[in-house]
Amino acid sequence: MRYCSPDAADRMVDSRNDYWMPMDQYIGGIEHAVLHLLYARFWTKVMRDLGLVKFDEPFTRLFTQGMLTHDCYYREDDEGRKRWFYPNEIDIEYDEKGRPVKATARDDGLAVAYGGTEKMSKSKNNVVEPRDIIGRFGADTARAFVMFAGPPDQSAAWSNSGAEGTYRFLRRLWSYCHARRDAVAKAGPVDPALLAAPLKAARREIHLNLKQADFDYQRVQYNTVVSAAMKMLNALDDAKLGDSPAEGALAREGLGILLRVLYPIAPHITHRLWQELGYAAALGDLLDAAWPGADEAALRQDEIELVVQVNGKLRGAIRVPAAADKQAIEAAALADPAVQKFVAGSTVRRVVVVPGKLVNVVV
């Protein structure tokens, strides 16, 4: 709180503290729950009782993060004491599933024992040095992989192969943006009326994932934000966009959304691509650009796919108009050739329609 008014000469805090505090979001590991967090709450209540502040709690929201874990390796001396090895001191062989099967020390070539997966700690020398990861893959990969490793409130194991996968995604994004740069730079806004069915489907996928990413940011689930960004790139890539105005407009809208969604997680590459694709000239710097909103019209479908079951067992799927009523859905399900094989010669007792999901034919 003193940081809010560091030059207050006649008091501990002044009105600037009332402006900045309480803090919007506190993020800390579980080991801080009875240390920093408890002390911060205690002293806030002391200052409240002394009339220095007007609030009861120092933090509006609390989020307890999980731990990063990593494999550890050791060797026992003659007295049973363990010497723990740093990752760069050993060579490791893995099986086809990426599990360690053999480890040897680089200095003498002798075997070392596998100590399992433990919380990264200096005592066991299993800490991954950020500078090494940044030097090999770049800062964006290091950030994005930590975010993508798993739900932030759960522990996650560090994996060099996982970091390499994140690196490949960012390289793919870079290559795709540069391949589409000219088409994006000269494209106008999307006119949904000019989009053919495959392009509408691609645009719907982008806006569906934007809606999911927006929700996941609010609930601090960054791993699924990265997943949503990957799905957006897949949707654009699978659409095989050409050079027509409609396809260029879709690429411009889709990449504009993707870069803004990914920016908090991989700020360097997205900032550079934002400039090179011409968004900065039209929408301003990426840091200040408005957050995109999902277009509800783009989320609506002309047709939907429904799973069809016979006596509860999956037998096929049908596509029907999104506005089809129950009678039309029942008729389409019973007429489907895959369903007919299982109802022929039987008595249909009833047809259960679960809107937007499935049809179950009971015979």
N, C-alpha and C positions, 0 to 999 in steps of 0.2 A: 504493500500500500504506500510505503514511503516513496517508491519509484514514481508514483503518480504526481507527487509534489516534492521533488528532491531539494528544491531551494527554499522551502518554507522555513523561515528563520525563527519564528516565534511559536510554532506549534508542530506537532508530529505530522499531521495531514491537514489539508485544507479542502476547499470546494472541488478542486480537480479530482480528488479521490472519490467524491460523490458522483462525479461524471463517469469515471472509468470503472468503478467497482459497484456491485460484485461482478466477478469474472463470469463470462458467459459459459465457458466450458472448461472443466478440469479433466485432464487425461493423465492417468498414472498407473503404474503397476501395483499389484496386490501388496508388494512389500512396503509400499508407502502408506498403506491404510492406517497403520498405527504409528507412523512417524510424521512425515510432512503433512499429510491430510489432517490428522488429529491435532497437530500443533497449530495449523492454519485456522482450524475451526475454533480452537480454544482461545487463541489470541484475538480473533475477531469478536468473540463474545466478551472478552475482557475490555476491548476498546469500545464496544457497544455500551457496556455498563459504565465506563468512564465518560460517555458522551462524546467520544471522538468520531464515531461513525453512526449512521442511522439504520444499518441493516444487521441482520442476525447471522447470516451465512456468507462466507467469502466466495462461494461458487454457486452458480445457478443450476448447472448440470454436472454430473459426475459420470465418467466412463472409465472402467477399469480394464486396461489392456491385457492381452495375453503375453506370454513370453516367447522369444525366439529360442529354439533349441538347436543343437548341433551334435554330431558324433564326436566322441572323445576317445583318446587312445593313451595307453600307459604301458610302463614296464616296471616290474618290481625288482628292487635290489636284493642283496643277500639278507638284509635285515627286514624285508617285507615292506619297505617304504616305496610308495608309488611315485614314479616320475611321469608327469603328464606331458605329452608332446603337442606342440603347435601344429596346425594343419600343414604349414610349409616345411615341416621337419620330417614328414613321412610320405611314402608312396602307397597308394591304396588301389587294390584291384576290386572290381565290382562284378556281380553276376548280371544276368540278362534283365533282371528287374531293378537294377540300380542299388542292390544291397551290398555292403562291404563284405568281402570274403577273406581278404588277406591284406595285411599292412606291414610294411618294413620301414625301419628308420633309414634316412638317407645318409647319415654319417657313418654307419657301420654295416648296413644291409641286413641287420638282424630283425627278427620278427618283433612286433609290438602287439599288445593285447587290445582288443576292442572293448571299450568301457561303456558302450551303449549310447543312447541319445539323452543328453542332459541339457538343462538350462545353460545358455552361454554364460560362462564365468571365467574370471582371470585365474581362479584357483585350479581349474582343470584345463586351462589353455585351449579351450575350444571356441574362443571368440573369433568371429570372422571380421577381419580388419576392413572397415569401409573403404579405405584408400585403395586396397587391392582390388576390390570389386569395381570401384569407380574407374580405376586405371585400366581394367580389362574390358568392362562393358559400358562405362559412362554412368553419370549420376542418375539419369532418368531410369535406367534399367534397375539400379539399386533401389531406388524409391518404389518403382512400380512393382518389382517382385515382392518386396516386403508387404506392400498393400495387397498383392494378389495371393500371397501364401496361404491365406485362410481367414476366417472371421476374426476381426481384431480383438474380440473378447476371449479368444481361445489361443492356446499355445500352437506354434507352427514350427516345423522343422526346416532349417535352412538347407537348400539343395542347389548345388552349382548347376545341375542340369535344368532345374526350374528357372534359375536366373538366365541361362542360355535361351530357354524358350521365350521368356519375356523380351530378351534382346532381339530375337528373331521377329517377334510381333512388331516391335518399334521400327526395325529395319524395313519390314514389309509395309508399314504405314508410310514411311519416308519414300519408298520406291513408288507406291501407289499414288501418293500426292504429286510427285514430280512427273509421273506419267500423265496425270490429268491436269497439270498446271495450266496449260494454254486453254483447254476447254473450260476450266473453272473461271479463269480470269475474264473471259468474254461472255460468260453466261449471265442470264437474267434470272428473275425469281421463278419459282416453280408454278406452272399453271396445271392444276390437277386434271383439267379437262383434256389436256394434250397427252396425258400419260397412258400408255397401253397397260394392259393388265399386269404383265411382269414388272413394269416399273412402279405401278401402284403397290404391288406386293412388297417390293424392295423399300419403298418409302414408308409403308406401314411398319415394316420390321425396324427401320431406323427410329421412328417415333415411339414404337412400343418400348424399345430399349432405352430411349431417352426418358420416358416416363418412369421406367424401373430404376434407372441410374439416379434420377432426381429423388426418388423415394429412398434409395439406399444411402445417398449422401446424408439425408436428414437423420437416418437411424444409425449412422456411423458403420456401415457395412461396405468398406472400400473394396473388398475382394470382388464383390459382385458388380461394382462400378467398372472395374477393369474388364470383367467378363462382358459387360454390356458394350463397352467400347470395342472389344474384339468381335462381337456379333454384328455391330454396325459396319465394321470394315468388311466382314464376310458378306454382308448383304449387298454392299456396293460392288465388291469383287464378283460375286455370283451373278449380278445383274448384267455383266459384260457390256457396260455402257459404251456407246459409240460417240460420234461427234455431232449428233443432231441437237438442236436447241433444247428440246425437252430432256434429253439425256444429260447434257451439260448442266442444265438447271438443277437436275436431281443430284448430280455430283457436287455442285456448289453448295446446295442446301445440306446434303448429307455430311460432307466433310466439315462444313462450318459447325454443325452440331457436334460431330465427333471430336473435333479439336477442343471445343469448349468443355465438353464433358471430361476429357482426359487431362486438361490443363493442370488442375490441382495435383495430379498424380505424376505427370511427366511434363513439367513446365518448360524445359529447355527446347525439346524437339517441337512441341506444339506451338510455342511462341515463334520459332523460326519458320515453321510451315505456314502459320497464320499470316506472316508477312509475305512469304514468297508466293502464296496463292492469291494475294491481293485483297484479303479481308481487311487488313489494317487501314487501307485507304478508304474503304467504304464504311466500316463499322468501328474504327478506332483500334487502339492497342488491345491485345487479347486480355490484359489485366483488367481493363475497364469495359470490355464488351458485355452487352446485356446477356444474362443467362437465357438459353433457349427454352421455349415452352413447347410441349407436345401438342401437335395439331389434332384435335379430337376428330375432325373430318377425315384426316388421314388414317385414323385408327379404325374407322368403320369399314366393313367388308361387304362386297356385293354377294359373295358366297361364303359359306362356312363348311367345314368338314366335321362330320359326326361319326364317332365310332359306333359300329353296329354289333350287338351281341345277340346270341341265341341261347336262351336259358342261362344267361350270365357269362357265357364264354365268347371271347372275341372271335368274330367271323368275318369282319370286313369293315369298310368305311364308305360313306356316301358324301357327296357334295350337294348341298341344297341352297337355294336363295336365302340370304340372311333373314329376309322377312317372311319366310315360309311358315305357315301355321302347322299345328299339330297333325292335322289330317294329311296335309301334303307330305310331311316328314315320314309319317307311318307308311304312306303309299310308296314313297321312294325306297324306304328300307325293305319292304316286302318284295319290291320288284327287282332288287339288286341280285344279280346272278349268284354271287358268293353266298348270299343269305338263302336263296331258293334251294340250294343243295341240302340245307339242313332243316328246312321246313316242309319240303315236298312230302306229301302223304301224311302229314301231321295236322292236328287241329291247332290253329293259333288262338290261344285263350285270351291274350291281351298283349298290347304293345305299350311299353313304358318309354316316354320321351323325357329325357333330362335336358332342358333347354341349353343349347350351346355346347353340350358335351357328348351325349351318347343316346342310342336307341337300344332298348332291350326287348327282343321278341320272345315271348313266353309261349312254348308249344307243349 
